[in-house]
Amino acid sequence: MPPDTSRIPEPIILNQPLPDSFMEKTLLLPEQRVREIMDSLSAVSVDDSAIPGPHYILPQWAMFLVVLLLLGIFYLAHVYLPQKKEREEAERKDEEVATKLMLNRSRYERWLSVHNPYFASLPPGLQQIFLHRTLRFMQDKEFRFHHLPYDEFIMVLISGSAVQLTLGLKNYLMEFFKMIHVIKTEYTLKLDNETYYGHVSKTGIYISWDHFVKGYADYGDGSNVGLHEMAHAVSFDIFLGEIDRHDIAFHSRLEEFMEEGRPVFRGLRKKEHPVLEQHAAVNIDEFWAVCVETFFENPEEFQRNLPDLYLTIVLLLNQDPLKPSKIVNSELAGYEC
């Protein structure tokens, strides 16, 4: 018998049927014998010195280095190089925008100063950031004109409405949308046979140019198709596009706006808040878009009648139209001004 092993007193015959239960077996034996069997079983030990350990092709330290190498290759291929390529592409596009601004700055400034009152109200430093972002946004999108000729003036003004809304945000390109459709006037969708001045879907942002012009020409009536559709687009981009930590923070602030706005939304259905157009009562998405229009076009009345909701939008968009400096936190916006 090998050393350090215990002998079980009763021989075990593997093929012999056992009683139905351990209790039945022990009941057939004298008490002293049962005690001996239990003591013997409790003293059984297993000699595991002969059990072979795991077998590695390489030494464990070498296997560790191989795993590190594979993780490094994965990070390089799927994280570092794609991010490096994105940075280089962004830098290239920024250089293109800088060149275009150097050649056409006065023309773009004139267009926006005349036709976008918000741009005209900005301090000079912010105007330059606004200009750069407008051209960068325009560069990122494909514009399709329906019953209209190609016109850079139209592209600059529509891009400017998007930048106006997102001026306080680091992520301002609404990258989920690659296409902007510009239709000459109002249009009808076969889906519901209704007339539209603009809408947003997965296929792009759609805007009636005639009504876009009217919205900025009468800046102060709380109705602005450009801002309205860009408000839909920025919320769609957050929910449908790829997000980073800045988008996650914006998403959280948007949820806070929805929470703060629900009592106002319910009151709209009872016609208790005349500061907002009644169209805001259609659903919570329209409520958000109408709030954005009113926030920019009629901020004094908005703040006076709905101060808490106004402040929530200030924090959400990181800008305040009533303040000369506009931007609340320049670091959150992605620049110093």
TATA-V234741 format. One record per residue. N is the residue number from 1. RES is the residue in one small letter. SS is DSSP state (A for helix, B for strand, O for the rest). OMEGA is omega in whole degrees, 0 to 359 (none if undefined). Layout:
n = [N | N]
res = [RES | RES]
ss = [SS | SS]
omega = [OMEGA | OMEGA]
This chain:
n = [1 | 2 | 3 | 4 | 5 | 6 | 7 | 8 | 9 | 10 | 11 | 12 | 13 | 14 | 15 | 16 | 17 | 18 | 19 | 20 | 21 | 22 | 23 | 24 | 25 | 26 | 27 | 28 | 29 | 30 | 31 | 32 | 33 | 34 | 35 | 36 | 37 | 38 | 39 | 40 | 41 | 42 | 43 | 44 | 45 | 46 | 47 | 48 | 49 | 50 | 51 | 52 | 53 | 54 | 55 | 56 | 57 | 58 | 59 | 60 | 61 | 62 | 63 | 64 | 65 | 66 | 67 | 68 | 69 | 70 | 71 | 72 | 73 | 74 | 75 | 76 | 77 | 78 | 79 | 80 | 81 | 82 | 83 | 84 | 85 | 86 | 87 | 88 | 89 | 90 | 91 | 92 | 93 | 94 | 95 | 96 | 97 | 98 | 99 | 100 | 101 | 102 | 103 | 104 | 105 | 106 | 107 | 108 | 109 | 110 | 111 | 112 | 113 | 114 | 115 | 116 | 117 | 118 | 119 | 120 | 121 | 122 | 123 | 124 | 125 | 126 | 127 | 128 | 129 | 130 | 131 | 132 | 133 | 134 | 135 | 136 | 137 | 138 | 139 | 140 | 141 | 142 | 143 | 144 | 145 | 146 | 147 | 148 | 149 | 150 | 151 | 152 | 153 | 154 | 155 | 156 | 157 | 158 | 159 | 160 | 161 | 162 | 163 | 164 | 165 | 166 | 167 | 168 | 169 | 170 | 171 | 172 | 173 | 174 | 175 | 176 | 177 | 178 | 179 | 180 | 181 | 182 | 183 | 184 | 185 | 186 | 187 | 188 | 189 | 190 | 191 | 192 | 193 | 194 | 195 | 196 | 197 | 198 | 199 | 200 | 201 | 202 | 203 | 204 | 205 | 206 | 207 | 208 | 209 | 210 | 211 | 212 | 213 | 214 | 215 | 216 | 217 | 218 | 219 | 220 | 221 | 222 | 223 | 224 | 225 | 226 | 227 | 228 | 229 | 230 | 231 | 232 | 233 | 234 | 235 | 236 | 237 | 238 | 239 | 240 | 241 | 242 | 243 | 244 | 245 | 246 | 247 | 248 | 249 | 250 | 251 | 252 | 253 | 254 | 255 | 256 | 257 | 258 | 259 | 260 | 261 | 262 | 263 | 264 | 265 | 266 | 267 | 268 | 269 | 270 | 271 | 272 | 273 | 274 | 275 | 276 | 277 | 278 | 279 | 280 | 281 | 282 | 283 | 284 | 285 | 286 | 287 | 288 | 289 | 290 | 291 | 292 | 293 | 294 | 295 | 296 | 297 | 298 | 299 | 300 | 301 | 302 | 303 | 304 | 305 | 306 | 307 | 308 | 309 | 310 | 311 | 312 | 313 | 314 | 315 | 316 | 317 | 318 | 319 | 320 | 321 | 322 | 323 | 324 | 325 | 326 | 327 | 328 | 329 | 330 | 331 | 332 | 333 | 334 | 335 | 336 | 337]
res = [m | p | p | d | t | s | r | i | p | e | p | i | i | l | n | q | p | l | p | d | s | f | m | e | k | t | l | l | l | p | e | q | r | v | r | e | i | m | d | s | l | s | a | v | s | v | d | d | s | a | i | p | g | p | h | y | i | l | p | q | w | a | m | f | l | v | v | l | l | l | l | g | i | f | y | l | a | h | v | y | l | p | q | k | k | e | r | e | e | a | e | r | k | d | e | e | v | a | t | k | l | m | l | n | r | s | r | y | e | r | w | l | s | v | h | n | p | y | f | a | s | l | p | p | g | l | q | q | i | f | l | h | r | t | l | r | f | m | q | d | k | e | f | r | f | h | h | l | p | y | d | e | f | i | m | v | l | i | s | g | s | a | v | q | l | t | l | g | l | k | n | y | l | m | e | f | f | k | m | i | h | v | i | k | t | e | y | t | l | k | l | d | n | e | t | y | y | g | h | v | s | k | t | g | i | y | i | s | w | d | h | f | v | k | g | y | a | d | y | g | d | g | s | n | v | g | l | h | e | m | a | h | a | v | s | f | d | i | f | l | g | e | i | d | r | h | d | i | a | f | h | s | r | l | e | e | f | m | e | e | g | r | p | v | f | r | g | l | r | k | k | e | h | p | v | l | e | q | h | a | a | v | n | i | d | e | f | w | a | v | c | v | e | t | f | f | e | n | p | e | e | f | q | r | n | l | p | d | l | y | l | t | i | v | l | l | l | n | q | d | p | l | k | p | s | k | i | v | n | s | e | l | a | g | y | e | c]
ss = [O | O | O | O | O | O | O | O | O | O | O | O | O | O | O | O | O | O | O | O | O | A | A | A | A | A | A | O | O | O | A | A | A | A | A | A | A | A | A | A | A | A | O | O | O | O | O | O | O | O | O | O | O | O | O | O | O | O | O | A | A | A | A | A | A | A | A | A | A | A | A | A | A | A | A | A | A | A | A | A | A | A | A | A | A | A | A | A | A | A | A | A | A | A | A | A | A | A | A | A | A | A | A | A | A | A | A | A | A | A | A | A | A | A | A | O | A | A | A | A | A | O | O | A | A | A | A | A | A | A | A | A | A | A | A | A | A | A | A | A | O | B | B | B | B | B | O | O | O | O | O | A | A | A | A | A | A | A | A | A | A | A | A | A | A | A | O | O | O | O | O | O | O | O | O | O | O | O | B | B | B | B | B | O | O | O | B | B | O | O | O | O | O | O | B | B | O | B | B | B | B | O | O | B | B | B | B | B | A | A | A | A | A | A | A | A | A | O | O | O | O | O | O | O | A | A | A | A | A | A | A | A | A | A | A | A | A | A | A | A | O | O | O | O | A | A | A | A | A | A | A | A | A | A | A | A | A | A | A | A | A | A | A | A | A | A | A | A | A | O | O | O | O | O | O | O | O | A | A | A | A | O | O | A | A | A | A | A | A | A | A | A | A | A | A | A | A | O | A | A | A | A | A | A | A | O | A | A | A | A | A | A | A | A | A | A | A | O | B | O | O | O | O | O | O | O | B | O | O | A | A | A | A | O | O | O | O]
omega = [182 | 178 | 176 | 173 | 181 | 180 | 175 | 188 | 184 | 177 | 179 | 177 | 190 | 186 | 183 | 179 | 178 | 174 | 186 | 181 | 178 | 179 | 179 | 182 | 182 | 178 | 181 | 185 | 174 | 184 | 181 | 182 | 178 | 180 | 179 | 179 | 182 | 178 | 180 | 181 | 181 | 181 | 182 | 175 | 182 | 176 | 183 | 181 | 182 | 181 | 183 | 176 | 179 | 182 | 180 | 177 | 180 | 173 | 184 | 180 | 179 | 177 | 178 | 178 | 179 | 179 | 178 | 180 | 180 | 177 | 178 | 179 | 179 | 180 | 180 | 186 | 188 | 181 | 188 | 183 | 176 | 179 | 178 | 178 | 178 | 179 | 180 | 178 | 179 | 178 | 179 | 180 | 177 | 178 | 177 | 179 | 180 | 178 | 181 | 178 | 180 | 182 | 189 | 187 | 185 | 180 | 180 | 179 | 180 | 180 | 184 | 180 | 182 | 191 | 177 | 183 | 180 | 176 | 181 | 183 | 185 | 171 | 186 | 181 | 179 | 177 | 180 | 176 | 178 | 179 | 181 | 181 | 179 | 180 | 178 | 176 | 180 | 179 | 185 | 186 | 170 | 180 | 175 | 184 | 180 | 183 | 177 | 175 | 175 | 184 | 181 | 178 | 179 | 182 | 180 | 183 | 178 | 176 | 178 | 178 | 177 | 181 | 176 | 181 | 188 | 185 | 180 | 183 | 177 | 178 | 187 | 187 | 183 | 192 | 177 | 182 | 178 | 187 | 172 | 180 | 179 | 181 | 186 | 184 | 180 | 185 | 182 | 177 | 178 | 183 | 183 | 179 | 178 | 179 | 184 | 170 | 179 | 173 | 180 | 175 | 180 | 181 | 178 | 177 | 183 | 182 | 172 | 184 | 179 | 183 | 173 | 180 | 180 | 181 | 180 | 178 | 178 | 185 | 182 | 180 | 178 | 180 | 184 | 184 | 181 | 180 | 181 | 183 | 177 | 175 | 175 | 185 | 183 | 178 | 175 | 181 | 180 | 185 | 187 | 185 | 174 | 185 | 171 | 187 | 178 | 177 | 179 | 178 | 178 | 178 | 180 | 180 | 177 | 176 | 177 | 177 | 180 | 180 | 180 | 186 | 185 | 178 | 178 | 179 | 178 | 178 | 178 | 180 | 175 | 179 | 182 | 185 | 184 | 180 | 179 | 178 | 183 | 178 | 180 | 182 | 183 | 177 | 186 | 177 | 178 | 176 | 179 | 183 | 179 | 176 | 179 | 178 | 183 | 180 | 182 | 187 | 182 | 186 | 182 | 181 | 178 | 182 | 182 | 184 | 183 | 187 | 181 | 179 | 177 | 180 | 178 | 179 | 175 | 180 | 180 | 183 | 179 | 174 | 181 | 181 | 182 | 180 | 179 | 181 | 177 | 187 | 181 | 183 | 185 | 177 | 177 | 179 | 177 | 179 | 174 | 179 | none]
